[in-house]
Amino acid sequence: MRRTRIGRWWYKFSRNPLSVVGLIIVVGVVFCAVFAPWVAPYPEHAGPYVNYREANQPPSLAHPFGTDIFGRDVLSRVFFAFRSSLLMGIVVLSIVVPVGVTLGLLAGYFKESWIDILIMRITDIFLSVPPLILALAITSVLKPNLTNAMIAVSVMWWPWYTRLVYGMATSLRNEYFVQSAELIGASKFHILFREILPNCVSTILTKMTLDMGWVILIGAALSFVGLGEQPPKPALGTMVADGAKYLPEYWWISVFPGLAIMLIVLGFNLLGDGIGDLFSLEEA
């Protein structure tokens, strides 16, 4: 029965070629990140490696993405940079989804109470500030590193989930299955997390997949201005910034990391659209 359901899901998902392309991109990026020490041509180049004799070499068979100003293989560093990018997305979403969803459920279920007013006014304050500006402000105060960048992005991202779940919980609280649970004396915890939350999961999962790409993009922007992962550890945004000084002569130092960022965002967006379409077909 379970295998049949998975097969049905895959059949519906695979009917959209762009969704399959997104899945292939995401799986490829994850594979390269996890197995970077083995698939990268020069894994030692991910650290403080310097070889000026091989500096600024254009793309070739030995170095498909060329080398940077220190003689490090750009392709190898892109593979290792995938790690910090994916870590940024996974950690941030692991923080903001539970926080944002819980606050949204509470505010939506207890609508027009002091809980609703308090949570949603705080949410509105955070949403009124442009996300990237807020992240830049927080990371500029803290010590620039990957951990603080993840904290900054988490602080700016949770309100979007609160606002999303708030709207769904507000409408679901008046449904018959919620009222029935209240009549039989079910606890508030049971109603929130066993009755309302399961009906929000499909929308939350779709948004999480789409947000993964955008969180990675914000992380790359922070690295670009020196507020993310610090050298010599590779980060896509840092690699773009380092190569920008030498454009257009040594274009490959910036272009290939930039294309990698674009590929990640595209992959998660296509995958998110496919997951959203899949849930829409299931609910139809």
Backbone as CSV, one residue per row, in Angstrom:
resi,resn,N_x,N_y,N_z,CA_x,CA_y,CA_z,C_x,C_y,C_z
1,MET,0.838,-1.202,0.000,0.000,0.000,0.000,0.873,1.252,0.000
2,ARG,1.901,1.252,0.882,2.802,2.398,0.972,3.589,2.553,-0.322
3,ARG,4.051,1.403,-0.875,4.816,1.452,-2.110,3.950,1.947,-3.258
4,THR,2.692,1.542,-3.261,1.776,1.990,-4.309,1.565,3.496,-4.233
5,ARG,1.437,4.027,-3.019,1.245,5.467,-2.853,2.469,6.240,-3.321
6,ILE,3.666,5.748,-2.958,4.895,6.414,-3.392,5.006,6.383,-4.913
7,GLY,4.645,5.240,-5.503,4.672,5.141,-6.959,3.708,6.110,-7.616
8,ARG,2.537,6.288,-7.011,1.556,7.232,-7.553,2.072,8.661,-7.446
9,TRP,2.700,8.984,-6.312,3.280,10.318,-6.142,4.366,10.574,-7.186
10,TRP,5.236,9.578,-7.378,6.319,9.751,-8.343,5.769,9.908,-9.759
11,TYR,4.731,9.168,-10.088,4.131,9.277,-11.422,3.604,10.690,-11.653
12,LYS,2.915,11.235,-10.662,2.376,12.591,-10.802,3.499,13.623,-10.839
13,PHE,4.509,13.406,-9.995,5.631,14.347,-9.947,6.410,14.333,-11.259
14,SER,6.653,13.154,-11.812,7.485,13.026,-13.009,6.784,13.501,-14.272
15,ARG,5.488,13.759,-14.194,4.778,14.271,-15.368,5.189,15.703,-15.696
16,ASN,5.797,16.374,-14.735,6.309,17.731,-14.960,7.825,17.651,-15.160
17,PRO,8.308,17.771,-16.395,9.753,17.622,-16.646,10.610,18.615,-15.863
18,LEU,10.111,19.834,-15.672,10.892,20.834,-14.946,11.092,20.434,-13.485
19,SER,10.097,19.775,-12.903,10.234,19.302,-11.525,11.323,18.243,-11.431
20,VAL,11.370,17.365,-12.415,12.408,16.329,-12.440,13.784,16.964,-12.607
21,VAL,13.872,17.982,-13.454,15.139,18.707,-13.621,15.574,19.320,-12.292
22,GLY,14.629,19.928,-11.575,14.942,20.496,-10.268,15.433,19.448,-9.293
23,LEU,14.785,18.275,-9.292,15.199,17.188,-8.401,16.609,16.722,-8.745
24,ILE,16.902,16.589,-10.036,18.236,16.153,-10.461,19.292,17.166,-10.026
25,ILE,18.993,18.452,-10.184,19.944,19.494,-9.772,20.211,19.421,-8.272
26,VAL,19.140,19.323,-7.484,19.292,19.295,-6.023,20.063,18.052,-5.587
27,VAL,19.712,16.898,-6.143,20.421,15.660,-5.797,21.894,15.768,-6.191
28,GLY,22.162,16.353,-7.363,23.542,16.521,-7.802,24.342,17.422,-6.876
29,VAL,23.735,18.523,-6.449,24.420,19.449,-5.534,24.689,18.776,-4.192
30,VAL,23.692,18.072,-3.667,23.865,17.373,-2.388,24.953,16.311,-2.504
31,PHE,24.952,15.575,-3.603,25.973,14.538,-3.822,27.367,15.154,-3.834
32,CYS,27.541,16.230,-4.587,28.850,16.882,-4.669,29.291,17.429,-3.316
33,ALA,28.328,17.920,-2.522,28.665,18.468,-1.205,29.079,17.366,-0.234
34,VAL,28.302,16.295,-0.196,28.570,15.210,0.756,29.871,14.490,0.415
35,PHE,30.087,14.242,-0.871,31.252,13.460,-1.298,32.351,14.343,-1.891
36,ALA,32.376,15.603,-1.489,33.368,16.539,-2.023,34.811,16.049,-1.864
37,PRO,35.195,15.460,-0.726,36.587,15.007,-0.602,36.977,13.945,-1.623
38,TRP,35.993,13.256,-2.186,36.281,12.182,-3.134,36.014,12.578,-4.590
39,VAL,35.053,13.460,-4.828,34.725,13.831,-6.212,35.451,15.097,-6.665
40,ALA,35.927,15.902,-5.737,36.666,17.117,-6.116,38.028,16.723,-6.685
41,PRO,38.433,17.305,-7.806,39.725,16.945,-8.404,40.919,17.226,-7.485
42,TYR,40.826,18.307,-6.716,41.930,18.701,-5.836,41.361,19.066,-4.464
43,PRO,41.025,18.082,-3.639,40.383,18.379,-2.348,41.245,19.225,-1.419
44,GLU,42.575,19.138,-1.578,43.447,19.939,-0.711,43.319,21.431,-0.995
45,HIS,42.740,21.801,-2.144,42.579,23.210,-2.495,41.445,23.883,-1.723
46,ALA,40.684,23.106,-0.953,39.608,23.694,-0.150,40.145,24.401,1.086
47,GLY,41.396,24.167,1.411,42.001,24.791,2.579,42.961,25.907,2.194
48,PRO,43.889,26.221,3.084,44.846,27.318,2.829,45.971,26.890,1.881
49,TYR,45.598,26.522,0.683,46.560,26.057,-0.320,46.998,27.236,-1.190
50,VAL,48.298,27.316,-1.484,48.823,28.386,-2.342,49.846,27.785,-3.302
51,ASN,49.666,28.082,-4.599,50.631,27.672,-5.622,50.583,28.719,-6.738
52,TYR,51.408,29.728,-6.620,51.342,30.853,-7.552,51.735,30.468,-8.978
53,ARG,52.431,29.355,-9.143,52.805,28.927,-10.494,51.581,28.505,-11.305
54,GLU,50.505,28.115,-10.620,49.282,27.700,-11.311,48.173,28.743,-11.182
55,ALA,48.504,29.939,-10.746,47.486,30.968,-10.509,46.882,31.479,-11.812
56,ASN,45.582,31.762,-11.736,44.844,32.425,-12.830,44.881,31.657,-14.150
57,GLN,44.888,30.334,-14.059,44.840,29.535,-15.283,43.407,29.448,-15.794
58,PRO,43.187,29.603,-17.098,41.828,29.512,-17.644,41.317,28.080,-17.603
59,PRO,40.016,27.882,-17.828,39.459,26.523,-17.832,40.209,25.609,-18.794
60,SER,40.475,24.393,-18.321,41.208,23.408,-19.113,40.790,22.022,-18.647
61,LEU,41.358,20.990,-19.260,41.048,19.626,-18.834,41.523,19.383,-17.406
62,ALA,42.669,19.938,-17.057,43.194,19.761,-15.701,42.388,20.545,-14.677
63,HIS,41.904,21.719,-15.083,41.107,22.577,-14.201,39.880,23.060,-14.978
64,PRO,38.784,22.286,-14.970,37.606,22.627,-15.794,37.041,24.019,-15.533
65,PHE,37.150,24.512,-14.287,36.669,25.852,-13.952,37.817,26.842,-13.803
66,GLY,39.031,26.446,-14.176,40.185,27.313,-14.032,40.718,27.338,-12.605
67,THR,41.667,28.227,-12.355,42.220,28.401,-11.011,42.111,29.864,-10.599
68,ASP,42.182,30.102,-9.287,42.064,31.476,-8.789,43.441,32.111,-8.622
69,ILE,43.489,33.251,-7.962,44.739,34.008,-7.855,45.778,33.302,-6.996
70,PHE,45.354,32.315,-6.204,46.288,31.555,-5.377,46.626,30.202,-5.991
71,GLY,46.142,29.948,-7.200,46.416,28.679,-7.859,45.515,27.545,-7.417
72,ARG,44.415,27.870,-6.760,43.494,26.836,-6.278,42.455,26.510,-7.349
73,ASP,42.133,25.234,-7.469,41.159,24.773,-8.453,39.767,25.273,-8.083
74,VAL,39.137,26.032,-8.981,37.833,26.635,-8.689,36.751,25.572,-8.566
75,LEU,36.783,24.543,-9.415,35.771,23.485,-9.348,35.788,22.791,-7.993
76,SER,36.974,22.461,-7.500,37.078,21.801,-6.195,36.521,22.685,-5.088
77,ARG,36.808,23.960,-5.150,36.323,24.871,-4.118,34.813,25.073,-4.218
78,VAL,34.259,25.026,-5.427,32.803,25.105,-5.584,32.139,23.906,-4.916
79,PHE,32.697,22.707,-5.116,32.126,21.513,-4.489,32.117,21.647,-2.969
80,PHE,33.218,22.118,-2.397,33.272,22.272,-0.943,32.409,23.439,-0.472
81,ALA,32.256,24.460,-1.308,31.396,25.588,-0.939,29.929,25.180,-0.887
82,PHE,29.555,24.144,-1.641,28.187,23.633,-1.555,27.847,23.231,-0.120
83,ARG,28.843,22.771,0.619,28.604,22.317,1.997,28.098,23.451,2.882
84,SER,28.796,24.577,2.869,28.372,25.693,3.718,27.039,26.258,3.249
85,SER,26.795,26.232,1.935,25.523,26.741,1.415,24.360,25.875,1.880
86,LEU,24.502,24.559,1.735,23.433,23.655,2.171,23.275,23.685,3.687
87,LEU,24.394,23.787,4.408,24.317,23.872,5.868,23.543,25.108,6.291
88,MET,23.778,26.218,5.615,23.034,27.448,5.893,21.535,27.219,5.740
89,GLY,21.127,26.636,4.616,19.704,26.409,4.381,19.081,25.456,5.375
90,ILE,19.765,24.345,5.654,19.211,23.325,6.547,19.074,23.854,7.969
91,VAL,20.123,24.500,8.477,20.090,24.997,9.861,19.048,26.098,10.020
92,VAL,19.023,27.042,9.083,18.068,28.153,9.188,16.635,27.633,9.171
93,LEU,16.311,26.756,8.240,14.939,26.240,8.167,14.607,25.365,9.369
94,SER,15.598,24.659,9.911,15.360,23.846,11.108,15.011,24.711,12.314
95,ILE,15.456,25.956,12.300,15.144,26.884,13.391,13.834,27.615,13.140
96,VAL,13.696,28.194,11.946,12.569,29.107,11.707,11.246,28.381,11.512
97,VAL,11.271,27.169,10.969,9.999,26.474,10.726,9.296,26.116,12.034
98,PRO,9.955,25.445,12.995,9.255,25.168,14.256,8.792,26.435,14.979
99,VAL,9.651,27.454,14.995,9.286,28.694,15.691,8.134,29.391,14.984
100,GLY,8.283,29.615,13.689,7.253,30.332,12.938,5.933,29.602,12.892
101,VAL,5.975,28.285,12.686,4.737,27.496,12.612,4.017,27.495,13.952
102,THR,4.755,27.297,15.042,4.129,27.278,16.371,3.469,28.615,16.692
103,LEU,4.168,29.707,16.427,3.590,31.027,16.692,2.375,31.286,15.803
104,GLY,2.442,30.851,14.552,1.306,31.024,13.651,0.090,30.234,14.091
105,LEU,0.310,29.010,14.570,-0.796,28.192,15.079,-1.448,28.846,16.294
106,LEU,-0.612,29.319,17.220,-1.150,29.946,18.435,-1.945,31.204,18.104
107,ALA,-1.376,32.059,17.256,-2.058,33.310,16.915,-3.337,33.053,16.132
108,GLY,-3.314,32.067,15.232,-4.494,31.781,14.419,-5.615,31.133,15.205
109,TYR,-5.259,30.211,16.088,-6.298,29.514,16.858,-6.910,30.431,17.912
110,PHE,-6.071,31.233,18.553,-6.567,32.165,19.571,-6.769,33.557,18.968
111,LYS,-7.386,33.603,17.812,-7.574,34.857,17.085,-8.351,35.867,17.926
112,GLU,-7.921,37.130,17.829,-8.515,38.269,18.516,-8.294,38.239,20.031
113,SER,-7.414,37.363,20.485,-7.028,37.367,21.894,-5.710,38.131,22.037
114,TRP,-5.251,38.289,23.268,-3.986,38.991,23.473,-2.818,38.223,22.855
115,ILE,-2.954,36.897,22.777,-1.902,36.086,22.148,-1.771,36.449,20.673
116,ASP,-2.916,36.525,19.995,-2.938,36.900,18.580,-2.348,38.293,18.381
117,ILE,-2.790,39.243,19.177,-2.337,40.632,19.021,-0.832,40.744,19.251
118,LEU,-0.329,40.102,20.313,1.095,40.188,20.640,1.957,39.564,19.543
119,ILE,1.615,38.333,19.156,2.429,37.616,18.165,2.414,38.325,16.819
120,MET,1.242,38.721,16.361,1.147,39.286,15.014,1.701,40.708,14.933
121,ARG,1.645,41.464,16.034,2.250,42.795,15.984,3.776,42.677,15.913
122,ILE,4.345,41.752,16.675,5.792,41.526,16.590,6.167,41.038,15.195
123,THR,5.346,40.140,14.660,5.584,39.633,13.304,5.554,40.763,12.288
124,ASP,4.577,41.649,12.406,4.468,42.771,11.465,5.677,43.699,11.543
125,ILE,6.211,43.875,12.748,7.394,44.726,12.904,8.575,44.145,12.129
126,PHE,8.793,42.836,12.282,9.896,42.195,11.567,9.670,42.221,10.060
127,LEU,8.428,42.007,9.631,8.129,41.989,8.200,8.243,43.370,7.564
128,SER,8.180,44.411,8.373,8.263,45.772,7.824,9.685,46.166,7.448
129,VAL,10.669,45.396,7.928,12.073,45.687,7.627,12.519,44.809,6.463
130,PRO,13.143,45.363,5.416,13.649,44.543,4.308,14.561,43.439,4.833
131,PRO,14.320,42.182,4.449,15.050,41.046,5.033,16.565,41.156,4.926
132,LEU,17.066,41.502,3.757,18.517,41.543,3.581,19.150,42.636,4.435
133,ILE,18.476,43.774,4.561,19.006,44.863,5.389,19.073,44.432,6.849
134,LEU,18.030,43.725,7.312,18.026,43.239,8.693,19.157,42.247,8.920
135,ALA,19.361,41.336,7.972,20.441,40.355,8.104,21.804,41.038,8.106
136,LEU,21.983,42.022,7.241,23.251,42.760,7.205,23.495,43.505,8.511
137,ALA,22.432,44.081,9.073,22.574,44.822,10.329,22.993,43.899,11.468
138,ILE,22.378,42.725,11.536,22.683,41.790,12.627,24.097,41.247,12.496
139,THR,24.472,40.806,11.290,25.800,40.222,11.104,26.913,41.253,11.238
140,SER,26.621,42.508,10.946,27.646,43.545,11.104,27.925,43.829,12.576
141,VAL,26.941,43.595,13.428,27.129,43.774,14.869,27.867,42.581,15.467
142,LEU,27.516,41.374,15.005,28.152,40.164,15.495,29.471,39.925,14.761
143,LYS,30.244,38.969,15.243,31.491,38.596,14.582,31.183,37.902,13.261
144,PRO,31.784,38.326,12.152,31.477,37.713,10.860,31.927,36.252,10.790
145,ASN,30.988,35.349,10.713,31.266,33.933,10.479,29.972,33.246,10.065
146,LEU,30.066,31.979,9.713,28.902,31.257,9.207,27.828,31.109,10.272
147,THR,28.230,30.846,11.517,27.252,30.665,12.594,26.414,31.919,12.804
148,ASN,27.061,33.064,12.888,26.326,34.311,13.089,25.487,34.682,11.871
149,ALA,25.956,34.306,10.686,25.146,34.532,9.485,23.862,33.716,9.548
150,MET,23.951,32.483,10.032,22.754,31.645,10.167,21.803,32.213,11.213
151,ILE,22.357,32.745,12.298,21.518,33.376,13.321,20.790,34.580,12.735
152,ALA,21.510,35.398,11.977,20.913,36.605,11.398,19.788,36.262,10.432
153,VAL,20.012,35.283,9.571,18.978,34.897,8.605,17.783,34.275,9.322
154,SER,18.034,33.522,10.385,16.930,32.921,11.148,16.050,33.991,11.780
155,VAL,16.680,35.032,12.315,15.924,36.114,12.949,15.003,36.800,11.949
156,MET,15.435,36.923,10.709,14.640,37.630,9.706,13.638,36.729,8.989
157,TRP,13.758,35.394,9.125,12.964,34.499,8.279,11.725,33.921,8.959
158,TRP,11.732,33.785,10.292,10.609,33.107,10.953,9.268,33.807,10.745
159,PRO,9.198,35.166,10.631,7.878,35.795,10.492,7.106,35.352,9.256
160,TRP,7.804,34.938,8.205,7.103,34.514,6.993,6.296,33.243,7.239
161,TYR,6.825,32.350,8.069,6.084,31.129,8.401,4.962,31.424,9.382
162,THR,5.191,32.356,10.278,4.127,32.753,11.201,2.944,33.331,10.441
163,ARG,3.216,34.223,9.502,2.152,34.834,8.705,1.435,33.794,7.850
164,LEU,2.183,32.863,7.259,1.581,31.826,6.412,0.646,30.925,7.208
165,VAL,1.140,30.392,8.323,0.350,29.451,9.124,-0.789,30.165,9.832
166,TYR,-0.589,31.418,10.181,-1.650,32.199,10.828,-2.898,32.246,9.953
167,GLY,-2.715,32.510,8.676,-3.866,32.572,7.772,-4.580,31.243,7.661
168,MET,-3.811,30.144,7.589,-4.439,28.825,7.477,-5.129,28.427,8.777
169,ALA,-4.476,28.684,9.917,-5.063,28.314,11.203,-6.332,29.110,11.486
170,THR,-6.372,30.360,11.049,-7.556,31.190,11.252,-8.780,30.601,10.569
171,SER,-8.587,30.068,9.370,-9.722,29.473,8.652,-10.040,28.071,9.154
172,LEU,-9.013,27.305,9.516,-9.238,25.921,9.947,-9.885,25.836,11.323
173,ARG,-9.721,26.839,12.158,-10.282,26.784,13.515,-11.803,26.695,13.512
174,ASN,-12.436,27.076,12.411,-13.896,27.026,12.327,-14.411,25.789,11.596
175,GLU,-13.495,24.891,11.201,-13.914,23.672,10.508,-14.555,22.699,11.492
176,TYR,-15.380,21.803,10.938,-16.141,20.881,11.782,-15.239,19.939,12.581
177,PHE,-14.137,19.486,11.989,-13.292,18.532,12.717,-12.625,19.187,13.922
178,VAL,-12.342,20.488,13.849,-11.780,21.194,15.001,-12.847,21.394,16.070
179,GLN,-14.033,21.788,15.660,-15.128,21.971,16.611,-15.511,20.659,17.276
180,SER,-15.441,19.557,16.529,-15.745,18.243,17.108,-14.716,17.877,18.171
181,ALA,-13.448,18.161,17.891,-12.400,17.880,18.870,-12.587,18.712,20.134
182,GLU,-13.032,19.947,19.974,-13.289,20.792,21.141,-14.457,20.261,21.958
183,LEU,-15.475,19.755,21.278,-16.664,19.252,21.980,-16.360,18.019,22.815
184,ILE,-15.446,17.179,22.356,-15.133,15.962,23.117,-14.059,16.223,24.175
185,GLY,-13.653,17.483,24.315,-12.721,17.860,25.379,-11.259,17.667,25.052
186,ALA,-10.904,17.659,23.777,-9.495,17.515,23.397,-8.692,18.718,23.890
187,SER,-7.442,18.469,24.241,-6.587,19.546,24.743,-6.222,20.515,23.622
188,LYS,-5.814,21.714,24.015,-5.394,22.703,23.027,-4.203,22.186,22.220
189,PHE,-3.288,21.495,22.893,-2.126,20.929,22.211,-2.565,19.948,21.133
190,HIS,-3.519,19.083,21.469,-4.020,18.102,20.500,-4.672,18.803,19.308
191,ILE,-5.458,19.802,19.573,-6.158,20.506,18.491,-5.159,21.208,17.569
192,LEU,-4.156,21.858,18.166,-3.192,22.609,17.361,-2.309,21.698,16.517
193,PHE,-1.781,20.640,17.157,-0.746,19.851,16.490,-1.239,18.531,15.905
194,ARG,-2.448,18.112,16.243,-2.983,16.870,15.678,-4.158,17.104,14.740
195,GLU,-4.789,18.248,14.842,-5.945,18.536,13.989,-5.635,19.625,12.953
196,ILE,-5.081,20.749,13.413,-4.847,21.878,12.500,-3.544,21.717,11.718
197,LEU,-2.447,21.410,12.418,-1.136,21.350,11.768,-1.077,20.384,10.584
198,PRO,-1.612,19.145,10.691,-1.533,18.239,9.533,-2.152,18.809,8.264
199,ASN,-3.120,19.687,8.398,-3.743,20.290,7.224,-2.921,21.447,6.650
200,CYS,-1.849,21.797,7.328,-0.959,22.866,6.842,0.349,22.321,6.277
201,VAL,0.586,21.022,6.461,1.893,20.449,6.146,2.262,20.616,4.680
202,SER,1.327,20.371,3.774,1.653,20.442,2.345,2.134,21.836,1.953
203,THR,1.459,22.856,2.441,1.863,24.232,2.130,3.207,24.567,2.761
204,ILE,3.427,24.095,3.990,4.690,24.361,4.679,5.852,23.694,3.950
205,LEU,5.677,22.437,3.537,6.744,21.723,2.831,7.088,22.397,1.509
206,THR,6.063,22.848,0.804,6.307,23.546,-0.459,7.112,24.818,-0.229
207,LYS,6.718,25.589,0.781,7.438,26.839,1.079,8.864,26.549,1.545
208,MET,9.056,25.495,2.325,10.400,25.147,2.784,11.326,24.857,1.609
209,THR,10.821,24.109,0.636,11.645,23.778,-0.529,12.009,25.029,-1.313
210,LEU,11.039,25.895,-1.524,11.312,27.151,-2.229,12.266,28.040,-1.428
211,ASP,12.060,28.076,-0.110,12.886,28.944,0.739,14.330,28.469,0.824
212,MET,14.552,27.178,0.637,15.918,26.655,0.719,16.831,27.402,-0.250
213,GLY,16.363,27.586,-1.466,17.163,28.316,-2.446,17.371,29.766,-2.068
214,TRP,16.316,30.403,-1.551,16.422,31.818,-1.201,17.304,32.045,0.022
215,VAL,17.259,31.121,0.991,18.147,31.237,2.153,19.602,31.112,1.711
216,ILE,19.861,30.167,0.809,21.218,30.003,0.287,21.661,31.262,-0.455
217,LEU,20.746,31.877,-1.186,21.072,33.115,-1.903,21.401,34.248,-0.929
218,ILE,20.619,34.374,0.147,20.914,35.391,1.168,22.262,35.110,1.816
219,GLY,22.534,33.827,2.095,23.828,33.462,2.665,24.981,33.823,1.745
220,ALA,24.783,33.617,0.437,25.817,33.991,-0.530,26.016,35.503,-0.552
221,ALA,24.927,36.255,-0.415,25.032,37.718,-0.382,25.825,38.180,0.839
222,LEU,25.586,37.537,1.982,26.339,37.892,3.188,27.817,37.549,3.026
223,SER,28.097,36.394,2.417,29.493,36.021,2.169,30.149,36.985,1.189
224,PHE,29.382,37.469,0.235,29.913,38.390,-0.777,30.459,39.662,-0.137
225,VAL,29.801,40.130,0.917,30.255,41.358,1.589,31.127,41.055,2.805
226,GLY,31.540,39.785,2.947,32.470,39.419,4.005,31.849,39.122,5.346
227,LEU,30.534,38.855,5.385,29.852,38.619,6.659,29.391,37.176,6.829
228,GLY,29.837,36.285,5.951,29.460,34.878,6.047,30.655,34.014,6.391
229,GLU,30.758,32.869,5.712,31.903,31.977,5.911,33.193,32.717,5.604
230,GLN,34.191,32.539,6.490,35.435,33.296,6.366,36.539,32.471,5.699
231,PRO,37.416,33.131,4.920,38.555,32.446,4.301,39.448,31.826,5.380
232,PRO,40.153,30.740,5.045,40.282,30.147,3.706,39.172,29.160,3.341
233,LYS,38.182,28.970,4.216,37.092,28.063,3.869,36.329,28.622,2.667
234,PRO,36.009,27.779,1.697,35.341,28.280,0.489,33.865,28.569,0.719
235,ALA,33.398,29.667,0.159,31.979,30.029,0.146,31.698,30.661,-1.209
236,LEU,30.555,30.339,-1.778,30.256,30.793,-3.133,30.258,32.314,-3.240
237,GLY,29.640,32.987,-2.268,29.605,34.444,-2.302,30.991,35.060,-2.200
238,THR,31.837,34.489,-1.347,33.206,34.985,-1.201,34.000,34.792,-2.479
239,MET,33.795,33.655,-3.139,34.506,33.372,-4.387,34.102,34.358,-5.485
240,VAL,32.820,34.692,-5.535,32.363,35.687,-6.509,33.003,37.044,-6.215
241,ALA,33.034,37.429,-4.947,33.617,38.724,-4.563,35.109,38.776,-4.865
242,ASP,35.818,37.676,-4.570,37.261,37.653,-4.825,37.570,37.787,-6.315
243,GLY,36.774,37.124,-7.144,37.030,37.178,-8.578,36.565,38.454,-9.240
244,ALA,35.632,39.161,-8.595,35.102,40.394,-9.196,36.184,41.450,-9.384
245,LYS,37.231,41.376,-8.578,38.317,42.359,-8.683,39.121,42.182,-9.976
246,TYR,39.005,41.001,-10.574,39.854,40.684,-11.725,39.055,40.493,-13.008
247,LEU,37.807,40.961,-12.999,36.996,40.927,-14.222,37.429,42.056,-15.148
248,PRO,37.344,41.867,-16.469,36.921,40.640,-17.168,38.070,39.708,-17.516
249,GLU,39.312,40.075,-17.142,40.470,39.294,-17.586,40.405,37.851,-17.089
250,TYR,40.170,37.680,-15.767,40.083,36.336,-15.195,38.629,36.058,-14.809
251,TRP,37.782,36.028,-15.803,36.333,35.964,-15.596,35.878,34.706,-14.881
252,TRP,36.589,33.604,-15.079,36.139,32.309,-14.557,36.151,32.247,-13.028
253,ILE,36.960,33.079,-12.386,37.038,33.035,-10.918,35.701,33.417,-10.291
254,SER,34.984,34.342,-10.917,33.677,34.780,-10.411,32.511,34.091,-11.095
255,VAL,32.638,33.865,-12.400,31.485,33.400,-13.175,31.022,32.020,-12.736
256,PHE,31.926,31.083,-12.557,31.508,29.723,-12.224,30.881,29.615,-10.826
257,PRO,31.432,30.248,-9.787,30.711,30.264,-8.501,29.360,30.957,-8.601
258,GLY,29.284,32.035,-9.404,27.996,32.707,-9.599,26.983,31.803,-10.269
259,LEU,27.425,31.048,-11.276,26.532,30.092,-11.935,26.102,28.989,-10.971
260,ALA,26.997,28.604,-10.063,26.642,27.583,-9.072,25.530,28.079,-8.153
261,ILE,25.609,29.343,-7.735,24.536,29.926,-6.918,23.225,29.911,-7.683
262,MET,23.275,30.345,-8.940,22.073,30.365,-9.770,21.497,28.966,-9.932
263,LEU,22.370,27.968,-10.100,21.921,26.589,-10.287,21.210,26.070,-9.040
264,ILE,21.756,26.363,-7.864,21.130,25.908,-6.619,19.743,26.524,-6.457
265,VAL,19.647,27.830,-6.644,18.358,28.511,-6.493,17.360,27.978,-7.509
266,LEU,17.796,27.796,-8.747,16.915,27.264,-9.785,16.438,25.864,-9.432
267,GLY,17.351,25.015,-8.966,16.983,23.647,-8.623,15.927,23.575,-7.541
268,PHE,16.110,24.326,-6.466,15.131,24.292,-5.378,13.810,24.944,-5.785
269,ASN,13.857,25.965,-6.626,12.609,26.582,-7.094,11.809,25.619,-7.959
270,LEU,12.475,24.935,-8.881,11.783,23.963,-9.727,11.242,22.805,-8.898
271,LEU,12.043,22.340,-7.933,11.593,21.250,-7.071,10.413,21.688,-6.215
272,GLY,10.474,22.901,-5.681,9.364,23.414,-4.871,8.085,23.544,-5.664
273,ASP,8.197,24.020,-6.905,7.008,24.107,-7.764,6.423,22.726,-8.014
274,GLY,7.294,21.740,-8.224,6.811,20.384,-8.451,6.118,19.800,-7.241
275,ILE,6.669,20.043,-6.060,6.039,19.551,-4.831,4.700,20.238,-4.614
276,GLY,4.646,21.542,-4.887,3.378,22.261,-4.758,2.323,21.723,-5.703
277,ASP,2.715,21.455,-6.953,1.767,20.884,-7.915,1.321,19.496,-7.487
278,LEU,2.246,18.716,-6.914,1.906,17.367,-6.463,0.849,17.403,-5.373
279,PHE,1.025,18.266,-4.396,0.037,18.370,-3.319,-1.291,18.914,-3.840
280,SER,-1.232,19.799,-4.816,-2.472,20.327,-5.400,-3.260,19.222,-6.084
281,LEU,-2.555,18.321,-6.775,-3.231,17.198,-7.428,-3.811,16.233,-6.405
282,GLU,-3.091,16.030,-5.291,-3.581,15.130,-4.245,-4.854,15.662,-3.605
283,GLU,-4.917,16.997,-3.451,-6.078,17.597,-2.791,-7.256,17.762,-3.731
284,ALA,-6.984,17.704,-5.035,-8.056,17.903,-6.023,-9.033,16.727,-6.036
